[in-house]
Amino acid sequence: MSVEKHLTAELVARLISYDPKTGALTWLPRENDQRHTTRWAGKPALAAVKQDGRMHGAIMGHTAIAHRVAWAIYYGRWPDGVIDHINGDPSDNRIENLRVCSQHENSMNRRKKVGKTSKYYGVNYSKRHNRYYAFVNLKHKTHYAGSFLNEKDAAVARDNKALELHGAYAVLNFPEQVKEA
């Protein structure tokens, strides 16, 4: 059972402390539960790591995902959408790294596996044509960004196309080279 259906954000904030600068969640002492206070107070809360990298645990017997709890404690209410980790690291729960978005927006920010023929996202090498091809996917459609003799040129073109199609949710090969518009 999900924690959001059973516990208020206010109650969770009385049980767990959240540091928005580090993203750390820590159990607080409980007034009427000396056993809990002795054993758990001051220790990390929701620190188990799922296979996908998200942190989770239980609060009063209810399943809780750390980034949603962090949001609820910081803002005093449960998020009304999906929580996206801006930098793509599902264990980085600093408040500056969390944003509410739709499921579609969250999927645009998902890290892709690097292909077998290129070290960059969205770039494939064709031995037959001796060229690098750049692509971006959006809503189950592949958008062509060009073909290049140089792998890095293809990656830059792919980044530009990703910014055009995905905006702030684009996963980039060279995020440090993004130019402010």
Secondary structure, DSSP 8 states (H G I E B T S, - for coil): -BHHHHS-HHHHHHHEEE-TTT--EEE---TT-HHHHHHHTTSBSS-EE-TTS-EEEEETTEEEEHHHHHHHHHHSS--SSEEEETTS-TT---GGGEEEE-HHHHHHT------SS-SSTTEEEETTTTEEEEEEEETTEEEEEEEESSHHHHHHHHHHHHHHHHGGG---S-GGG----
